[in-house]
Amino acid sequence: MLHRGTKFVHAAILALAGVLAFFGVKNAEEWGVLGQSATVWVTDAANVQGYQVSNTVIAIARAHGVAVAREIPDLLHPESRRHLYLMPGDPESSPAFLAEGFPSFSRDMRTDVHPIDEIANRDPRGFYYVFGSPQEALVLHDAFTSLGLTSKVALSPGLFQIIKYVGSGVLSQAFLAILLAAVVTIGSCVLLNARSYGVLRLHGISFFGIFARDIRKLLMFWLVAAGLVVATALTFLWIYNGLERLSLFALIACGIWLSLALPAIAAHAIALKLTFRTSIVRAVKGELAVRWAMACGYMVRLPAVLLTLSVGLSCVHAGQEVLNRAADRRVFAQLGNAVTVKLSGSFAREAEGEITTAVGRWVRRADKAGQIILVHPSLIHQRVPQARSALIVNQTFIAKQGVMNPTGHLYQLRPQGKENLQLIVPQALASHTSSILAAVREELSATDKAGARIEAETLPAKTGQMVFTYGATRSIGQGSSVVEDPVLVVVPNGSTIVSDGAYTASVTHDEVIFTDPQDVLHELNDPQLRGVVLALSPVAEKSAVEYRRVILELRLSAVTLALALAVLFMAAIGVSIVHTRKNAQAVFVKHISGWRFLAIYRVMFGAELLLLTLPLIWTTWQKWDVSHQVAAYTAAGLPPPPRLQAPEVWETLLAAEVAGTGLLMIFTALAVFHRRIVHEGAAVA
């Protein structure tokens, strides 16, 4: 008979494969349009009109029987809606596509389908997806070239590549945790069933005969369990999305199931082979090949420790992100309809200067009119470490934030016309003002040679003030949007201190917030800007989407952490069972001879201490590596990049907690089995 635990694991694998497939396909579809074989990226339209491109697409699609679509994000809600302007290869299917829409798996991203001739008057630059043979993308590229367009062809990544990319974080950790749990549980169940396998050997059944017998029983169980799982999945998907992209979901689920089931079957075979390492007489008694069993146990325990540390770090980071995003969401909600602007990257390198100038001048006009909040994270803390955070902001930012001087009064907007900087330095950093000012001038001169000669007025700020950065500090690796006692470099609204290129770069990094979307929509009457501005992203909506995302990540991380801890505990139980079974008589003799518990199991505890120091070694090595790289940048006279961040103290403490938890698990397991040995030995005596 198969152990009940083995059946439970295989049923869990079927169900969890469906869960992972659901999140994988959902994230992949929100990442981009699925199903295309190649993309043609038009970067320069020259003097070609939109209707010429639309006619060319229609002709190619009909002549070659492929569907071609251009994706354009929704102008006002790009986080949750996109538009596909489609020309199906089969003209008869066009009404069905337009009436029924593009099949969408996720509820969180809506895809609207339109006929491609609706964009005949739009700028033709952008991405064109080819649904069909990748060779047809070359035909479309050649047709575009003959029109005078500049374009590039790129093969679309495969579905599994996309899922690997979007699931590279918590989903991959969940997959590894499930895999380890399946291997450990099935291996343990087979070893616990060693006596039954010994009886089968006594009846002359070979290893292959027993293994084939187990697989036959598993096949029968799979049919029943798969039927229940499939029925549950179909019911859920019918309610969730009307069974859209069912075949795609089924393909991914089967792939994940095979990736989990095959190692589980391999673990079954290896554990079964271990029961054949002992003689039949010993096997009937339930004895095992101790050395092999212990080696296998620690081969699983080692990755379980590292996985627990990794998942624990992810879980804590996710918890911090939830707190940070919750605070962001409340502040962004107060901004009402404020938006950031998404710019198109579909332009030739030769046109980059012209577009940068056009966007920069537009944003400067908006800044001078008081229509934007500008906040750019400064990197002067790399030159002046005492200034832990610094922001380059406009006067509108100061008015919105309410920054106070040491007497508690708010700084007011200055009259228009003054071009000098205001450097607001917290009182605690007053002694470093000259160094901070020099660092600010050096940073500004990197983009404008006149930056080193800019006049600056230095003002004090009350210590202990919290300033909201509108999410700008995330681009330099800071998780929180709230900073304490930052140095504020205040630039007059619309000042020439900020170059056109700097304004454009700030727009691309979401460092410019337009308080009224109508101001942006009015400027889109300019044909040049209309071809560059893709969408307006409401900051409140974007913050809500991010909040939902991190909440989901936290929940998945918490479940994965629980699973990783369960694997660690099961591995501890496994090695404890094997060790105490092998040495039961010696343990009892030492116990009645007065040996202490730690002395009896000193070899086990020594091995565990060696194993569990790995998380501490890993965090210590990371600290050393980061400090070594920072020293190399400093020696070269360069500021270190933001990504070089050594593990914080809490990360080291978490590594110590993982080590302590693993040691406590092995201590508890050995204590339970030691107590059983003593009671059984006393009863026999």
C-alpha positions as CSV (number, residue, x, y, z in Angstrom):
1,M,0.0,0.0,0.0
2,L,1.2,3.5,-0.8
3,H,1.7,5.7,2.3
4,R,-1.2,8.2,2.7
5,G,1.4,11.0,2.8
6,T,2.5,10.1,-0.8
7,K,-1.0,10.4,-2.1
8,F,-1.5,13.7,-0.3
9,V,1.7,15.2,-1.8
10,H,0.7,14.3,-5.4
11,A,-2.8,15.7,-4.9
12,A,-1.2,18.9,-3.5
13,I,1.1,19.1,-6.5
14,L,-1.8,19.0,-8.9
15,A,-3.6,21.7,-7.0
16,L,-0.6,24.0,-6.5
17,A,0.5,23.6,-10.2
18,G,-2.9,25.2,-11.1
19,V,-2.4,28.0,-8.6
20,L,1.1,28.8,-9.9
21,A,-0.1,28.7,-13.5
22,F,-2.9,31.1,-12.6
23,F,-0.6,33.7,-11.2
24,G,2.0,33.1,-13.9
25,V,-0.4,33.6,-16.8
26,K,-2.1,36.6,-15.1
27,N,1.2,38.4,-14.5
28,A,2.4,37.6,-18.0
29,E,-0.7,39.0,-19.6
30,E,-0.5,42.2,-17.5
31,W,3.1,42.5,-18.6
32,G,2.3,42.5,-22.3
33,V,0.0,41.2,-25.0
34,L,0.4,37.4,-25.4
35,G,0.3,35.4,-28.5
36,Q,2.3,37.4,-30.9
37,S,5.3,35.8,-32.7
38,A,7.3,38.9,-33.5
39,T,7.3,42.7,-33.1
40,V,8.0,45.4,-35.6
41,W,9.1,48.5,-33.8
42,V,8.8,51.7,-35.9
43,T,11.1,54.4,-34.5
44,D,11.0,57.1,-37.3
45,A,8.1,58.0,-39.5
46,A,9.9,60.7,-41.6
47,N,7.0,62.3,-43.6
48,V,4.9,59.1,-43.8
49,Q,1.2,59.6,-42.8
50,G,-0.7,57.3,-40.5
51,Y,-3.3,56.3,-43.2
52,Q,-0.4,55.0,-45.4
53,V,0.8,52.7,-42.7
54,S,-2.7,51.5,-41.9
55,N,-3.3,50.7,-45.6
56,T,0.0,48.8,-45.7
57,V,-0.8,46.8,-42.6
58,I,-4.2,45.8,-44.0
59,A,-2.7,44.8,-47.4
60,I,0.0,42.6,-45.7
61,A,-2.5,41.0,-43.3
62,R,-4.9,40.0,-46.1
63,A,-2.2,38.9,-48.5
64,H,-0.3,36.7,-46.0
65,G,-3.2,35.6,-43.8
66,V,-1.6,36.9,-40.5
67,A,-3.1,39.2,-37.9
68,V,-1.3,42.5,-37.2
69,A,-2.1,44.7,-34.3
70,R,-0.7,48.0,-32.8
71,E,-0.8,48.4,-29.1
72,I,-1.5,51.8,-27.6
73,P,-2.0,52.3,-23.8
74,D,-5.1,54.1,-22.7
75,L,-4.5,57.8,-22.5
76,L,-6.1,58.3,-19.1
77,H,-5.9,54.8,-17.5
78,P,-2.7,53.1,-18.7
79,E,-2.3,50.9,-15.6
80,S,-5.5,49.0,-16.2
81,R,-6.5,49.5,-19.9
82,R,-4.9,49.2,-23.3
83,H,-6.0,49.3,-26.9
84,L,-5.2,47.0,-29.8
85,Y,-5.8,48.3,-33.3
86,L,-6.1,45.1,-35.2
87,M,-6.2,43.8,-38.7
88,P,-7.0,40.0,-38.7
89,G,-5.5,37.9,-41.4
90,D,-8.9,36.5,-42.2
91,P,-11.4,39.3,-43.0
92,E,-14.3,37.2,-42.0
93,S,-13.0,37.0,-38.4
94,S,-12.7,40.8,-38.0
95,P,-16.3,41.3,-36.8
96,A,-15.9,38.5,-34.2
97,F,-12.7,40.1,-32.9
98,L,-14.3,43.6,-32.7
99,A,-17.5,42.3,-31.1
100,E,-16.1,39.8,-28.7
101,G,-12.8,41.5,-27.9
102,F,-9.4,40.2,-27.3
103,P,-9.3,37.2,-25.0
104,S,-8.1,38.4,-21.6
105,F,-7.1,36.1,-18.8
106,S,-6.7,38.8,-16.1
107,R,-9.4,41.0,-14.7
108,D,-6.9,43.7,-13.8
109,M,-6.0,44.6,-17.4
110,R,-8.7,45.3,-19.9
111,T,-7.8,45.0,-23.6
112,D,-10.1,46.9,-26.1
113,V,-10.0,45.9,-29.8
114,H,-10.5,48.4,-32.6
115,P,-10.1,48.3,-36.4
116,I,-6.7,49.5,-37.4
117,D,-8.1,52.2,-39.7
118,E,-9.2,54.1,-36.6
119,I,-5.6,55.3,-36.1
120,A,-5.1,56.4,-39.7
121,N,-4.6,60.0,-38.4
122,R,-2.2,59.1,-35.6
123,D,1.6,59.2,-35.5
124,P,2.6,55.7,-36.9
125,R,5.6,55.3,-34.6
126,G,5.2,52.4,-32.1
127,F,5.0,48.6,-31.8
128,Y,3.2,46.4,-34.3
129,Y,2.6,42.8,-33.3
130,V,2.5,40.0,-35.8
131,F,0.3,37.0,-34.9
132,G,1.5,34.3,-37.2
133,S,4.8,33.2,-38.7
134,P,7.8,35.2,-37.6
135,Q,8.8,35.4,-41.2
136,E,5.8,37.6,-41.9
137,A,7.3,40.2,-39.6
138,L,10.2,40.6,-42.1
139,V,7.6,41.1,-44.9
140,L,5.9,43.8,-42.8
141,H,9.3,45.4,-42.0
142,D,10.3,45.5,-45.7
143,A,6.9,47.1,-46.6
144,F,7.5,49.7,-43.9
145,T,11.0,50.4,-45.2
146,S,9.6,50.9,-48.7
147,L,7.3,53.5,-47.3
148,G,10.2,55.4,-45.8
149,L,9.8,54.2,-42.2
150,T,12.7,53.2,-39.9
151,S,11.8,50.0,-38.1
152,K,13.3,47.0,-36.3
153,V,12.2,43.4,-36.0
154,A,12.4,41.4,-32.8
155,L,11.2,37.9,-32.1
156,S,8.8,37.8,-29.2
157,P,10.0,35.9,-26.1
158,G,8.4,32.5,-25.6
159,L,5.6,32.1,-23.1
160,F,7.8,30.3,-20.6
161,Q,10.4,33.0,-20.9
162,I,7.8,35.6,-20.1
163,I,6.5,33.7,-17.1
164,K,10.0,33.1,-15.9
165,Y,10.6,36.9,-16.1
166,V,7.4,38.0,-14.4
167,G,7.6,35.2,-11.8
168,S,11.3,35.6,-11.0
169,G,10.5,36.7,-7.4
170,V,8.0,35.2,-5.0
171,L,6.5,32.8,-7.6
172,S,9.9,31.1,-8.2
173,Q,10.5,30.9,-4.4
174,A,7.1,29.3,-4.0
175,F,7.9,26.8,-6.8
176,L,11.2,25.9,-5.0
177,A,9.5,25.6,-1.7
178,I,6.8,23.3,-3.1
179,L,9.4,21.2,-4.9
180,L,11.5,20.8,-1.7
181,A,8.4,20.0,0.3
182,A,7.3,17.3,-2.2
183,V,10.7,15.7,-2.3
184,V,11.2,15.6,1.5
185,T,7.6,14.4,2.2
186,I,7.6,11.6,-0.4
187,G,11.1,10.5,0.6
188,S,10.1,10.4,4.2
189,C,6.9,8.5,3.5
190,V,8.8,5.8,1.5
191,L,11.3,5.4,4.3
192,L,8.6,5.2,6.9
193,N,7.1,2.4,4.8
194,A,10.3,0.5,4.8
195,R,8.9,-2.5,6.7
196,S,6.2,-3.0,4.1
197,Y,8.7,-2.9,1.3
198,G,10.8,-5.4,3.2
199,V,7.9,-7.8,3.3
200,L,7.5,-7.4,-0.5
201,R,11.2,-8.2,-1.0
202,L,10.7,-11.3,1.2
203,H,8.1,-12.4,-1.3
204,G,10.6,-12.1,-4.1
205,I,9.5,-8.9,-5.7
206,S,12.4,-6.9,-7.3
207,F,13.0,-3.1,-7.0
208,F,11.5,-2.5,-10.5
209,G,8.5,-4.6,-9.6
210,I,7.8,-2.7,-6.4
211,F,8.4,0.7,-8.1
212,A,6.1,-0.3,-11.0
213,R,3.5,-1.4,-8.5
214,D,3.6,2.0,-6.7
215,I,3.4,3.9,-10.0
216,R,0.3,1.9,-11.1
217,K,-1.4,2.8,-7.8
218,L,-0.3,6.5,-8.3
219,L,-1.8,6.5,-11.8
220,M,-5.2,5.4,-10.5
221,F,-5.0,8.0,-7.7
222,W,-4.0,10.7,-10.3
223,L,-7.0,10.1,-12.4
224,V,-9.4,10.7,-9.5
225,A,-7.4,13.6,-8.0
226,A,-6.9,15.3,-11.5
227,G,-10.6,15.1,-12.1
228,L,-11.4,16.9,-8.9
229,V,-8.7,19.5,-9.5
230,V,-9.8,20.1,-13.1
231,A,-13.4,20.5,-12.1
232,T,-12.5,23.0,-9.4
233,A,-10.2,24.9,-11.7
234,L,-12.8,25.1,-14.5
235,T,-15.5,26.4,-12.0
236,F,-13.1,29.0,-10.7
237,L,-12.0,30.2,-14.1
238,W,-15.5,30.3,-15.4
239,I,-16.5,32.7,-12.6
240,Y,-13.2,34.7,-12.9
241,N,-12.9,35.2,-16.6
242,G,-15.4,33.1,-18.5
243,L,-12.8,30.5,-19.4
244,E,-10.7,32.9,-21.5
245,R,-7.3,31.5,-22.6
246,L,-8.2,28.1,-21.1
247,S,-5.8,26.2,-23.4
248,L,-2.9,28.5,-22.4
249,F,-3.6,28.0,-18.7
250,A,-3.9,24.3,-19.1
251,L,-0.6,24.1,-21.0
252,I,1.3,26.1,-18.3
253,A,-0.4,24.1,-15.5
254,C,0.7,20.8,-17.1
255,G,4.2,22.1,-17.6
256,I,4.5,23.1,-13.9
257,W,2.9,19.9,-12.8
258,L,5.4,17.8,-14.7
259,S,8.2,20.0,-13.3
260,L,7.0,19.1,-9.8
261,A,5.8,15.5,-10.3
262,L,8.9,14.2,-12.0
263,P,11.3,15.1,-9.2
264,A,8.8,13.8,-6.7
265,I,8.8,10.4,-8.6
266,A,12.5,10.5,-8.7
267,A,12.6,11.1,-4.9
268,H,10.2,8.1,-4.5
269,A,12.6,5.9,-6.5
270,I,15.7,7.1,-4.7
271,A,14.1,6.5,-1.3
272,L,12.9,3.1,-2.4
273,K,16.4,2.2,-3.5
274,L,17.7,3.2,-0.1
275,T,15.4,0.5,1.5
276,F,17.2,-2.0,-0.7
277,R,20.6,-1.1,0.7
278,T,19.9,-3.3,3.8
279,S,19.4,-7.0,3.9
280,I,15.9,-8.4,3.7
281,V,15.9,-9.5,7.4
282,R,16.9,-5.9,8.5
283,A,14.4,-4.4,6.1
284,V,11.5,-6.5,7.5
285,K,12.5,-5.0,10.9
286,G,12.2,-1.5,9.4
287,E,15.9,-0.7,9.5
288,L,17.5,1.6,7.0
289,A,20.9,2.3,5.4
290,V,21.8,5.0,7.9
291,R,24.7,6.7,6.1
292,W,22.8,7.0,2.8
293,A,19.7,8.2,4.6
294,M,21.6,10.8,6.6
295,A,23.4,12.1,3.5
296,C,20.1,12.5,1.6
297,G,18.5,14.2,4.6
298,Y,21.3,16.8,4.8
299,M,21.3,17.3,1.0
300,V,17.7,18.5,1.4
301,R,18.3,20.3,4.7
302,L,21.0,22.6,3.2
303,P,18.9,24.1,0.4
304,A,16.0,24.3,2.9
305,V,18.0,26.5,5.2
306,L,19.0,28.8,2.3
307,L,15.5,28.9,0.9
308,T,14.1,29.8,4.3
309,L,16.5,32.7,4.6
310,S,15.7,33.9,1.1
311,V,12.0,33.7,1.6
312,G,12.2,35.3,5.0
313,L,14.0,38.2,3.6
314,S,11.4,38.5,0.8
315,C,8.6,38.3,3.3
316,V,10.1,41.1,5.5
317,H,10.8,43.3,2.4
318,A,7.2,42.7,1.3
319,G,5.9,43.7,4.7
320,Q,7.9,46.9,4.6
321,E,6.6,47.6,1.1
322,V,3.0,47.2,2.2
323,L,3.5,49.7,5.0
324,N,5.3,52.1,2.6
325,R,2.7,51.8,-0.2
326,A,-0.2,52.2,2.3
327,A,1.3,55.5,3.4
328,D,1.9,56.5,-0.2
329,R,-1.7,55.7,-1.2
330,R,-3.1,58.0,1.5
331,V,-1.0,60.9,0.3
332,F,-1.6,60.3,-3.4
333,A,-5.3,60.1,-2.8
334,Q,-5.2,63.7,-1.5
335,L,-3.7,64.9,-4.9
336,G,-7.0,64.1,-6.6
337,N,-6.7,63.8,-10.4
338,A,-2.9,64.5,-10.5
339,V,-1.0,62.6,-13.1
340,T,2.4,61.6,-14.3
341,V,3.2,61.4,-18.0
342,K,4.4,58.4,-19.9
343,L,6.6,59.2,-22.9
344,S,7.1,57.1,-26.0
345,G,10.4,55.6,-26.7
346,S,9.6,55.1,-30.3
347,F,11.9,57.6,-32.0
348,A,15.2,57.5,-33.8
349,R,18.4,58.4,-32.0
350,E,18.9,61.3,-34.4
351,A,15.6,62.8,-33.2
352,E,16.4,62.4,-29.5
353,G,17.8,66.0,-29.1
354,E,14.8,67.5,-30.8
355,I,12.3,65.6,-28.7
356,T,14.2,66.3,-25.5
357,T,14.1,70.0,-26.2
358,A,10.4,70.0,-27.1
359,V,9.4,68.1,-23.9
360,G,11.8,70.1,-21.7
361,R,10.4,73.4,-22.9
362,W,6.9,72.3,-22.4
363,V,7.6,71.1,-18.8
364,R,9.5,74.4,-18.1
365,R,6.4,76.3,-19.2
366,A,4.2,74.2,-17.0
367,D,6.6,74.6,-14.1
368,K,6.7,78.4,-14.5
369,A,2.9,78.4,-14.5
370,G,2.8,76.4,-11.2
371,Q,1.2,73.4,-12.8
372,I,3.8,70.7,-11.7
373,I,5.4,69.3,-8.6
374,L,9.1,68.6,-9.3
375,V,11.1,66.3,-7.0
376,H,14.4,64.7,-8.1
377,P,16.5,62.6,-5.7
378,S,20.0,64.1,-5.3
379,L,23.0,61.9,-4.9
380,I,25.0,64.3,-2.8
381,H,25.0,61.8,0.1
382,Q,27.6,59.9,-1.8
383,R,29.9,62.9,-1.4
384,V,28.6,64.1,2.0
385,P,27.6,61.0,3.9
386,Q,26.1,63.1,6.8
387,A,23.4,64.2,4.4
388,R,21.6,60.9,4.3
389,S,18.9,62.2,1.8
390,A,18.7,65.2,-0.5
391,L,16.1,66.3,-3.0
392,I,16.1,68.8,-5.8
393,V,12.6,70.3,-5.9
394,N,10.7,73.3,-7.2
395,Q,8.9,75.9,-5.2
396,T,5.5,74.3,-5.8
397,F,6.9,71.3,-3.9
398,I,7.8,73.5,-0.9
399,A,4.3,75.0,-0.9
400,K,2.6,71.6,-1.0
401,Q,4.9,70.1,1.7
402,G,4.9,72.9,4.2
403,V,8.6,72.9,5.2
404,M,9.2,74.8,8.4
405,N,12.0,77.0,9.6
406,P,13.5,76.6,13.1
407,T,10.9,78.9,14.6
408,G,8.0,76.7,13.2
409,H,6.9,79.1,10.4
410,L,6.4,77.8,6.9
411,Y,8.6,78.8,4.0
412,Q,6.6,80.8,1.4
413,L,6.8,80.9,-2.4
414,R,9.3,83.5,-3.6
415,P,8.4,86.2,-6.2
416,Q,9.0,85.2,-9.8
417,G,12.2,86.4,-11.4
418,K,14.8,85.3,-8.8
419,E,17.1,82.7,-10.3
420,N,19.3,81.8,-7.3
421,L,18.9,78.5,-5.5
422,Q,17.6,78.1,-2.0
423,L,19.5,75.4,0.0
424,I,17.4,74.4,3.0
425,V,19.6,72.5,5.4
426,P,18.3,70.9,8.7
427,Q,19.8,72.4,11.8
428,A,21.5,69.1,12.7
429,L,23.6,69.5,9.5
430,A,24.5,73.2,9.8
431,S,28.2,72.4,10.3
432,H,28.3,70.6,6.9
433,T,26.6,73.4,4.9
434,S,29.7,74.4,2.9
435,S,30.4,70.8,1.9
436,I,26.7,70.3,1.0
437,L,26.7,73.4,-1.2
438,A,29.9,72.3,-3.0
439,A,28.4,68.9,-3.6
440,V,25.2,70.5,-5.0
441,R,27.1,72.7,-7.3
442,E,29.2,69.8,-8.5
443,E,26.1,67.7,-9.2
444,L,24.3,70.6,-11.1
445,S,27.5,71.3,-13.2
446,A,27.4,67.7,-14.5
447,T,24.4,68.7,-16.7
448,D,25.0,72.4,-17.0
449,K,28.5,74.0,-17.0
450,A,27.0,77.1,-15.3
451,G,26.0,75.0,-12.3
452,A,29.3,75.7,-10.5
453,R,28.6,79.5,-10.6
454,I,25.0,79.4,-9.4
455,E,24.3,81.7,-6.5
456,A,22.6,80.0,-3.5
457,E,20.8,81.2,-0.4
458,T,21.3,78.9,2.5
459,L,18.3,78.6,4.9
460,P,17.9,76.5,8.1
461,A,15.1,73.9,8.6
462,K,13.6,72.7,11.7
463,T,15.0,69.3,12.8
464,G,12.7,66.2,12.8
465,Q,10.6,67.1,9.8
466,M,9.2,64.3,7.6
467,V,9.0,65.0,3.9
468,F,7.0,63.0,1.3
469,T,9.0,62.5,-2.0
470,Y,6.0,61.3,-4.1
471,G,7.8,58.0,-4.8
472,A,10.9,59.7,-6.4
473,T,13.4,58.2,-4.0
474,R,12.4,54.6,-5.1
475,S,14.6,55.2,-8.2
476,I,17.7,55.3,-6.0
477,G,16.9,52.2,-4.0
478,Q,15.0,53.7,-1.1
479,G,11.8,51.8,-0.3
480,S,10.0,54.5,1.6
481,S,8.6,57.7,0.0
482,V,9.0,59.5,3.3
483,V,12.4,60.8,4.4
484,E,13.4,62.5,7.6
485,D,15.4,65.8,7.6
486,P,16.4,65.9,3.9
487,V,18.5,68.6,2.4
488,L,16.3,70.5,0.0
489,V,17.7,72.2,-3.1
490,V,14.9,74.5,-4.1
491,V,14.9,75.6,-7.7
492,P,12.7,78.6,-8.8
493,N,9.7,77.4,-10.9
494,G,10.7,77.3,-14.6
495,S,14.3,78.3,-13.8
496,T,17.0,77.8,-16.5
497,I,19.1,76.1,-13.7
498,V,17.2,72.9,-14.7
499,S,18.1,72.1,-18.4
500,D,15.6,70.8,-20.9
501,G,17.3,67.4,-20.7
502,A,16.9,67.3,-16.9
503,Y,13.2,68.2,-17.2
504,T,12.7,65.4,-19.7
505,A,14.7,62.9,-17.7
506,S,12.6,63.7,-14.6
507,V,9.4,63.1,-16.6
508,T,10.6,59.7,-17.7
509,H,11.3,58.8,-14.0
510,D,7.9,59.9,-12.7
511,E,9.5,62.8,-10.9
512,V,7.2,65.4,-12.4
513,I,3.6,65.4,-11.3
514,F,1.0,67.5,-13.1
515,T,-1.6,68.6,-10.6
516,D,-4.4,69.0,-13.3
517,P,-4.6,66.5,-16.2
518,Q,-6.4,69.1,-18.3
519,D,-3.1,71.1,-18.5
520,V,-1.5,68.1,-20.2
521,L,-4.5,67.4,-22.5
522,H,-4.4,71.1,-23.6
523,E,-0.8,70.8,-24.7
524,L,-1.5,67.6,-26.7
525,N,-2.9,69.9,-29.4
526,D,0.8,70.3,-30.4
527,P,1.4,67.5,-33.0
528,Q,5.0,67.0,-31.9
529,L,4.0,66.5,-28.2
530,R,1.0,64.3,-29.3
531,G,3.4,61.9,-30.9
532,V,5.7,61.7,-27.8
533,V,3.2,61.6,-25.0
534,L,1.7,58.0,-24.7
535,A,-0.5,58.3,-21.7
536,L,-1.4,60.1,-18.5
537,S,-1.0,57.9,-15.4
538,P,-3.2,59.0,-12.4
539,V,-1.0,58.9,-9.4
540,A,-3.8,57.7,-7.1
541,E,-4.8,54.9,-9.4
542,K,-1.1,53.8,-9.9
543,S,-0.6,53.9,-6.2
544,A,-3.7,51.7,-5.6
545,V,-2.5,49.2,-8.2
546,E,1.0,49.0,-6.6
547,Y,-0.6,48.6,-3.2
548,R,-2.7,45.6,-4.4
549,R,0.4,44.1,-6.0
550,V,2.5,44.3,-2.8
551,I,-0.4,42.9,-0.7
552,L,-0.5,39.9,-2.9
553,E,3.3,39.5,-2.8
554,L,3.2,39.6,1.0
555,R,0.5,36.9,1.2
556,L,2.4,34.7,-1.2
557,S,5.6,35.3,0.6
558,A,4.0,34.4,4.0
559,V,2.6,31.1,2.6
560,T,5.9,30.3,1.0
561,L,7.8,31.0,4.3
562,A,5.4,28.7,6.2
563,L,6.1,26.0,3.6
564,A,9.8,26.5,3.7
565,L,9.7,26.3,7.5
566,A,7.7,23.1,7.2
567,V,10.4,21.6,4.9
568,L,13.1,22.6,7.4
569,F,11.1,20.9,10.2
570,M,10.4,17.7,8.1
571,A,14.0,17.4,7.3
572,A,14.9,17.8,11.0
573,I,12.4,15.0,11.8
574,G,13.9,12.8,9.1
575,V,17.5,13.0,10.2
576,S,16.5,12.7,13.8
577,I,14.5,9.5,13.1
578,V,17.3,7.9,11.2
579,H,19.9,8.8,13.8
580,T,17.9,7.6,16.8
581,R,16.8,4.4,15.1
582,K,20.4,3.5,14.3
583,N,21.8,4.4,17.7
584,A,18.8,3.6,20.0
585,Q,20.7,1.1,22.1
586,A,23.7,3.3,22.5
587,V,21.5,6.3,23.4
588,F,19.7,4.3,26.1
589,V,23.0,3.0,27.7
590,K,24.5,6.6,27.7
591,H,21.3,7.9,29.3
592,I,21.3,5.5,32.2
593,S,25.0,6.0,32.6
594,G,24.3,9.7,33.4
595,W,25.3,11.3,30.1
596,R,23.7,14.7,29.4
597,F,21.4,15.2,26.5
598,L,23.8,17.5,24.6
599,A,26.7,15.1,25.1
600,I,24.7,12.1,23.7
601,Y,23.9,14.0,20.5
602,R,27.1,16.1,20.2
603,V,27.8,14.8,16.7
604,M,24.4,15.8,15.5
605,F,24.5,19.2,17.1
606,G,28.0,19.8,15.7
607,A,26.8,19.0,12.2
608,E,23.8,21.3,12.7
609,L,25.9,24.2,14.0
610,L,28.2,23.9,11.0
611,L,25.2,23.8,8.6
612,L,23.3,26.7,10.2
613,T,26.3,29.0,10.2
614,L,25.9,29.3,6.4
615,P,23.2,32.0,6.6
616,L,25.5,34.1,8.8
617,I,28.5,33.4,6.5
618,W,26.4,34.5,3.5
619,T,25.3,37.9,5.1
620,T,28.9,38.5,6.3
621,W,30.3,37.8,2.9
622,Q,27.7,40.2,1.3
623,K,28.8,43.0,3.6
624,W,32.4,42.4,2.8
625,D,31.8,42.3,-0.9
626,V,29.7,45.5,-0.9
627,S,32.3,47.4,1.2
628,H,35.1,46.2,-1.2
629,Q,33.2,47.4,-4.2
630,V,32.4,50.7,-2.6
631,A,36.1,51.2,-1.7
632,A,37.0,50.5,-5.3
633,Y,34.6,53.2,-6.6
634,T,35.9,55.6,-4.0
635,A,39.5,55.0,-4.9
636,A,38.7,55.7,-8.5
637,G,37.1,59.0,-7.5
638,L,33.6,57.8,-8.5
639,P,30.4,57.8,-6.5
640,P,29.2,54.2,-5.9
641,P,25.9,53.2,-7.6
642,P,22.7,53.0,-5.5
643,R,22.4,49.2,-6.0
644,L,25.5,48.7,-3.8
645,Q,23.7,48.4,-0.5
646,A,25.1,46.2,2.3
647,P,22.7,44.0,4.3
648,E,21.1,45.9,7.1
649,V,21.3,44.9,10.7
650,W,17.9,43.3,10.6
651,E,18.9,41.1,7.7
652,T,21.8,39.7,9.8
653,L,19.5,39.2,12.7
654,L,17.1,37.4,10.4
655,A,19.9,35.1,9.3
656,A,20.7,34.4,13.0
657,E,17.0,33.7,13.6
658,V,16.9,31.2,10.8
659,A,19.9,29.5,12.2
660,G,18.4,29.5,15.7
661,T,15.1,28.2,14.4
662,G,16.8,25.3,12.6
663,L,18.7,24.4,15.7
664,L,15.6,24.5,17.8
665,M,13.8,22.2,15.4
666,I,16.5,19.6,15.5
667,F,16.7,19.9,19.3
668,T,12.9,19.4,19.6
669,A,12.9,16.4,17.2
670,L,15.8,14.7,19.0
671,A,14.2,15.4,22.4
672,V,10.9,13.7,21.4
673,F,12.7,10.6,19.9
674,H,15.1,10.5,22.9
675,R,12.2,10.4,25.3
676,R,10.6,7.5,23.3
677,I,13.9,5.6,23.4
678,V,14.2,6.0,27.2
679,H,10.6,4.9,27.8
680,E,10.8,1.9,25.6
681,G,14.2,0.9,27.0
682,A,12.9,1.2,30.6
683,A,9.8,-0.9,29.7
684,V,12.0,-3.7,28.3
685,A,14.4,-3.6,31.2
